[in-house]
Amino acid sequence: LKVSLEEKHRVADLHLNITNLGAALNVLTAMITPALLLSATGTYILSTSNRLARIVDRIRSLTAHVEELGMDAAAALRDERIEQYRSEIKMQAKRLRMIQNALTLLYFAAVMFVCTSIAIGVVSTVSLRFYWVPVAFGIAGACLMLVASVLLAVSVSIITCTLLYSVMKSVMAVLILVVSVATSTVVVPTLSAVTESPGTGDAEAGMVLDGLTIWLPPLTA
């Protein structure tokens, strides 16, 4: 008898909480709240998709350069240039994987925020004692956005550090070359090749410093 009374009490609790227009508007207002986070996630998804497309285009361009150099056996500094392109392809592929993971997390975050809005509507409409469900969905979506943001920040730092390192190596190589020309002595141990441009007779120097290839204009006396 006691169990049957408890079951009747539970059944009696399951009723609609919306009894007038004001209550309905309050529920709709609460359901719209996660739309702010959903809008931010959509902006993240759009920018990340554009970045992903640019990386894919860059990898395709580098691959085409490698194929062209592979078919041109007489190209100046062929091996060094191929090695440089391959190292950049590896770096871009690493960024590509990170951005793919970030994009997947952002899509899951969008799903969590949609589930948050639905859970708010259901819990507010029906007298169920699961008020923690919308909060759990919201926290899960925010955590996914946090992880995706960290991945995007790391991918940006990778390309920034790579560019700064390349610029520093370029500056060092140019300074070494200037000193070598000014003193009329060869002090550049990494001067890898001096080739003659076909059809012009001009000498075109190519210098490699720690894997970075620099093409220099023809040197005149």
C-alpha positions as a Markdown table, in Angstrom:
| # | Residue | x | y | z |
|---|---|---|---|---|
| 1 | Leu | 0.0 | 0.0 | 0.0 |
| 2 | Lys | 2.8 | 2.4 | 0.8 |
| 3 | Val | 4.5 | 1.7 | -2.5 |
| 4 | Ser | 1.3 | 2.3 | -4.4 |
| 5 | Leu | 0.8 | 5.6 | -2.7 |
| 6 | Glu | 4.3 | 6.7 | -3.6 |
| 7 | Glu | 3.7 | 5.8 | -7.3 |
| 8 | Lys | 0.5 | 7.7 | -7.3 |
| 9 | His | 2.3 | 10.7 | -5.8 |
| 10 | Arg | 4.9 | 10.5 | -8.6 |
| 11 | Val | 2.3 | 10.3 | -11.3 |
| 12 | Ala | 0.5 | 13.3 | -9.8 |
| 13 | Asp | 3.8 | 15.3 | -10.0 |
| 14 | Leu | 4.1 | 14.8 | -13.7 |
| 15 | His | 2.1 | 17.7 | -15.0 |
| 16 | Leu | 2.7 | 20.7 | -17.3 |
| 17 | Asn | 4.0 | 23.8 | -15.6 |
| 18 | Ile | 2.9 | 26.1 | -18.5 |
| 19 | Thr | -0.6 | 27.4 | -17.6 |
| 20 | Asn | -0.6 | 30.8 | -19.2 |
| 21 | Leu | 1.2 | 32.9 | -21.8 |
| 22 | Gly | 3.6 | 34.5 | -19.3 |
| 23 | Ala | 4.9 | 31.0 | -18.3 |
| 24 | Ala | 5.3 | 30.1 | -22.0 |
| 25 | Leu | 7.3 | 33.2 | -22.7 |
| 26 | Asn | 9.6 | 32.6 | -19.7 |
| 27 | Val | 10.4 | 29.1 | -21.0 |
| 28 | Leu | 11.1 | 30.4 | -24.5 |
| 29 | Thr | 13.4 | 33.1 | -23.0 |
| 30 | Ala | 15.3 | 30.6 | -21.1 |
| 31 | Met | 15.7 | 28.4 | -24.2 |
| 32 | Ile | 17.1 | 31.3 | -26.1 |
| 33 | Thr | 19.9 | 31.9 | -23.6 |
| 34 | Pro | 22.2 | 29.1 | -25.0 |
| 35 | Ala | 21.9 | 30.8 | -28.4 |
| 36 | Leu | 24.6 | 33.2 | -27.5 |
| 37 | Leu | 27.1 | 30.4 | -27.0 |
| 38 | Leu | 25.8 | 28.7 | -30.1 |
| 39 | Ser | 26.4 | 31.9 | -32.1 |
| 40 | Ala | 30.0 | 32.1 | -30.8 |
| 41 | Thr | 30.5 | 28.5 | -31.7 |
| 42 | Gly | 29.2 | 29.1 | -35.2 |
| 43 | Thr | 31.7 | 32.0 | -35.6 |
| 44 | Tyr | 34.5 | 29.7 | -34.5 |
| 45 | Ile | 33.4 | 27.0 | -36.9 |
| 46 | Leu | 33.3 | 29.5 | -39.8 |
| 47 | Ser | 36.8 | 30.9 | -39.2 |
| 48 | Thr | 38.3 | 27.5 | -38.5 |
| 49 | Ser | 36.8 | 26.1 | -41.7 |
| 50 | Asn | 38.4 | 29.0 | -43.7 |
| 51 | Arg | 41.8 | 28.3 | -42.0 |
| 52 | Leu | 41.5 | 24.6 | -42.8 |
| 53 | Ala | 40.8 | 25.4 | -46.5 |
| 54 | Arg | 43.9 | 27.7 | -46.7 |
| 55 | Ile | 46.1 | 25.0 | -45.2 |
| 56 | Val | 44.8 | 22.4 | -47.7 |
| 57 | Asp | 45.5 | 24.8 | -50.6 |
| 58 | Arg | 49.0 | 25.5 | -49.3 |
| 59 | Ile | 49.8 | 21.8 | -49.0 |
| 60 | Arg | 48.6 | 21.2 | -52.5 |
| 61 | Ser | 50.8 | 24.1 | -53.8 |
| 62 | Leu | 53.9 | 22.7 | -52.0 |
| 63 | Thr | 53.2 | 19.2 | -53.3 |
| 64 | Ala | 53.0 | 20.6 | -56.8 |
| 65 | His | 56.4 | 22.4 | -56.3 |
| 66 | Val | 58.0 | 19.2 | -55.2 |
| 67 | Glu | 56.6 | 17.3 | -58.2 |
| 68 | Glu | 57.9 | 20.0 | -60.6 |
| 69 | Leu | 61.4 | 19.9 | -59.0 |
| 70 | Gly | 61.4 | 16.1 | -59.1 |
| 71 | Met | 60.9 | 16.2 | -62.9 |
| 72 | Asp | 63.5 | 18.9 | -63.4 |
| 73 | Ala | 66.9 | 17.3 | -62.8 |
| 74 | Ala | 68.8 | 20.5 | -63.8 |
| 75 | Ala | 67.1 | 22.8 | -61.3 |
| 76 | Ala | 69.3 | 25.0 | -59.1 |
| 77 | Leu | 69.6 | 23.7 | -55.6 |
| 78 | Arg | 67.2 | 21.0 | -56.4 |
| 79 | Asp | 67.7 | 18.7 | -53.3 |
| 80 | Glu | 67.8 | 21.7 | -50.9 |
| 81 | Arg | 64.6 | 23.2 | -52.2 |
| 82 | Ile | 62.8 | 19.8 | -52.1 |
| 83 | Glu | 63.9 | 19.3 | -48.6 |
| 84 | Gln | 62.7 | 22.7 | -47.6 |
| 85 | Tyr | 59.3 | 22.1 | -49.2 |
| 86 | Arg | 59.0 | 18.7 | -47.5 |
| 87 | Ser | 59.7 | 20.2 | -44.1 |
| 88 | Glu | 57.0 | 22.8 | -44.6 |
| 89 | Ile | 54.6 | 20.2 | -45.8 |
| 90 | Lys | 55.2 | 18.3 | -42.5 |
| 91 | Met | 54.6 | 21.4 | -40.5 |
| 92 | Gln | 51.4 | 22.2 | -42.4 |
| 93 | Ala | 50.2 | 18.6 | -42.0 |
| 94 | Lys | 50.6 | 18.9 | -38.3 |
| 95 | Arg | 48.6 | 22.2 | -38.2 |
| 96 | Leu | 46.0 | 20.5 | -40.4 |
| 97 | Arg | 45.5 | 17.6 | -37.9 |
| 98 | Met | 45.2 | 20.1 | -35.0 |
| 99 | Ile | 42.6 | 22.3 | -36.8 |
| 100 | Gln | 40.6 | 19.2 | -37.8 |
| 101 | Asn | 40.4 | 18.1 | -34.2 |
| 102 | Ala | 39.5 | 21.6 | -33.1 |
| 103 | Leu | 36.7 | 21.7 | -35.8 |
| 104 | Thr | 35.3 | 18.4 | -34.6 |
| 105 | Leu | 35.3 | 19.7 | -31.0 |
| 106 | Leu | 33.5 | 22.8 | -32.1 |
| 107 | Tyr | 30.8 | 20.8 | -33.9 |
| 108 | Phe | 30.3 | 18.7 | -30.7 |
| 109 | Ala | 30.1 | 21.9 | -28.7 |
| 110 | Ala | 27.3 | 23.2 | -31.0 |
| 111 | Val | 25.4 | 19.9 | -30.4 |
| 112 | Met | 25.8 | 20.3 | -26.6 |
| 113 | Phe | 24.4 | 23.9 | -26.7 |
| 114 | Val | 21.4 | 22.8 | -28.8 |
| 115 | Cys | 20.8 | 20.0 | -26.3 |
| 116 | Thr | 21.0 | 22.6 | -23.5 |
| 117 | Ser | 18.3 | 24.6 | -25.1 |
| 118 | Ile | 16.1 | 21.5 | -25.6 |
| 119 | Ala | 16.7 | 20.3 | -22.0 |
| 120 | Ile | 15.7 | 23.7 | -20.6 |
| 121 | Gly | 12.5 | 23.6 | -22.5 |
| 122 | Val | 11.6 | 20.1 | -21.4 |
| 123 | Val | 12.6 | 20.5 | -17.8 |
| 124 | Ser | 10.7 | 23.8 | -17.6 |
| 125 | Thr | 7.6 | 22.4 | -19.3 |
| 126 | Val | 7.3 | 19.1 | -17.5 |
| 127 | Ser | 7.6 | 18.8 | -13.8 |
| 128 | Leu | 10.7 | 16.5 | -13.8 |
| 129 | Arg | 13.3 | 16.7 | -11.2 |
| 130 | Phe | 16.3 | 16.7 | -13.6 |
| 131 | Tyr | 17.2 | 20.3 | -13.3 |
| 132 | Trp | 20.9 | 19.5 | -13.6 |
| 133 | Val | 20.6 | 18.2 | -17.2 |
| 134 | Pro | 20.7 | 21.6 | -18.9 |
| 135 | Val | 23.6 | 22.7 | -16.7 |
| 136 | Ala | 25.5 | 19.5 | -17.6 |
| 137 | Phe | 25.0 | 20.1 | -21.3 |
| 138 | Gly | 26.1 | 23.7 | -21.0 |
| 139 | Ile | 29.2 | 22.9 | -19.1 |
| 140 | Ala | 30.1 | 20.1 | -21.6 |
| 141 | Gly | 29.8 | 22.5 | -24.5 |
| 142 | Ala | 31.8 | 25.2 | -22.8 |
| 143 | Cys | 34.6 | 22.7 | -22.1 |
| 144 | Leu | 34.7 | 21.6 | -25.7 |
| 145 | Met | 35.0 | 25.2 | -26.8 |
| 146 | Leu | 37.8 | 25.7 | -24.4 |
| 147 | Val | 39.8 | 22.7 | -25.7 |
| 148 | Ala | 39.2 | 23.8 | -29.3 |
| 149 | Ser | 40.4 | 27.3 | -28.6 |
| 150 | Val | 43.6 | 25.9 | -27.1 |
| 151 | Leu | 44.2 | 23.8 | -30.2 |
| 152 | Leu | 43.7 | 26.8 | -32.4 |
| 153 | Ala | 46.0 | 28.9 | -30.3 |
| 154 | Val | 48.7 | 26.2 | -30.5 |
| 155 | Ser | 48.4 | 25.9 | -34.3 |
| 156 | Val | 48.8 | 29.7 | -34.6 |
| 157 | Ser | 51.9 | 29.6 | -32.4 |
| 158 | Ile | 53.5 | 26.9 | -34.5 |
| 159 | Ile | 53.3 | 28.9 | -37.7 |
| 160 | Thr | 54.4 | 32.1 | -35.9 |
| 161 | Cys | 57.5 | 30.4 | -34.4 |
| 162 | Thr | 58.3 | 28.8 | -37.7 |
| 163 | Leu | 58.1 | 32.2 | -39.5 |
| 164 | Leu | 60.2 | 34.0 | -36.9 |
| 165 | Tyr | 62.9 | 31.2 | -37.1 |
| 166 | Ser | 63.0 | 31.4 | -40.9 |
| 167 | Val | 63.3 | 35.2 | -40.8 |
| 168 | Met | 66.2 | 35.0 | -38.3 |
| 169 | Lys | 68.0 | 32.5 | -40.4 |
| 170 | Ser | 67.5 | 34.6 | -43.5 |
| 171 | Val | 68.9 | 37.7 | -41.7 |
| 172 | Met | 71.9 | 35.7 | -40.5 |
| 173 | Ala | 72.6 | 34.3 | -43.9 |
| 174 | Val | 72.4 | 37.8 | -45.6 |
| 175 | Leu | 74.7 | 39.3 | -42.9 |
| 176 | Ile | 77.2 | 36.5 | -43.5 |
| 177 | Leu | 77.1 | 37.1 | -47.2 |
| 178 | Val | 77.5 | 40.9 | -46.8 |
| 179 | Val | 80.5 | 40.4 | -44.7 |
| 180 | Ser | 81.9 | 37.9 | -47.1 |
| 181 | Val | 81.5 | 40.3 | -50.1 |
| 182 | Ala | 82.8 | 43.3 | -48.1 |
| 183 | Thr | 86.0 | 41.6 | -47.1 |
| 184 | Ser | 86.4 | 40.0 | -50.5 |
| 185 | Thr | 86.9 | 36.6 | -48.8 |
| 186 | Val | 84.7 | 33.6 | -48.8 |
| 187 | Val | 83.6 | 33.1 | -45.2 |
| 188 | Val | 80.3 | 31.3 | -45.9 |
| 189 | Pro | 80.8 | 27.6 | -45.3 |
| 190 | Thr | 77.1 | 26.9 | -46.3 |
| 191 | Leu | 77.3 | 28.4 | -49.8 |
| 192 | Ser | 76.1 | 25.2 | -51.4 |
| 193 | Ala | 76.0 | 25.9 | -55.1 |
| 194 | Val | 76.7 | 28.5 | -57.8 |
| 195 | Thr | 74.9 | 27.7 | -61.0 |
| 196 | Glu | 74.7 | 29.3 | -64.3 |
| 197 | Ser | 71.3 | 30.4 | -65.5 |
| 198 | Pro | 70.5 | 28.8 | -68.8 |
| 199 | Gly | 70.6 | 31.1 | -71.7 |
| 200 | Thr | 71.9 | 34.1 | -69.8 |
| 201 | Gly | 75.4 | 33.2 | -68.6 |
| 202 | Asp | 74.7 | 34.9 | -65.3 |
| 203 | Ala | 75.9 | 33.3 | -62.1 |
| 204 | Glu | 73.1 | 32.7 | -59.6 |
| 205 | Ala | 74.1 | 31.8 | -56.1 |
| 206 | Gly | 72.0 | 29.7 | -53.8 |
| 207 | Met | 72.9 | 29.5 | -50.1 |
| 208 | Val | 71.6 | 27.0 | -47.6 |
| 209 | Leu | 71.7 | 27.7 | -43.9 |
| 210 | Asp | 70.3 | 25.0 | -41.6 |
| 211 | Gly | 68.0 | 23.8 | -44.3 |
| 212 | Leu | 66.9 | 27.3 | -45.4 |
| 213 | Thr | 67.6 | 28.0 | -49.1 |
| 214 | Ile | 68.1 | 31.6 | -50.2 |
| 215 | Trp | 68.4 | 32.6 | -53.8 |
| 216 | Leu | 70.6 | 35.6 | -54.4 |
| 217 | Pro | 70.8 | 37.8 | -57.5 |
| 218 | Pro | 73.7 | 37.6 | -59.9 |
| 219 | Leu | 76.9 | 38.9 | -58.3 |
| 220 | Thr | 78.9 | 41.4 | -60.4 |
| 221 | Ala | 82.4 | 42.5 | -59.9 |
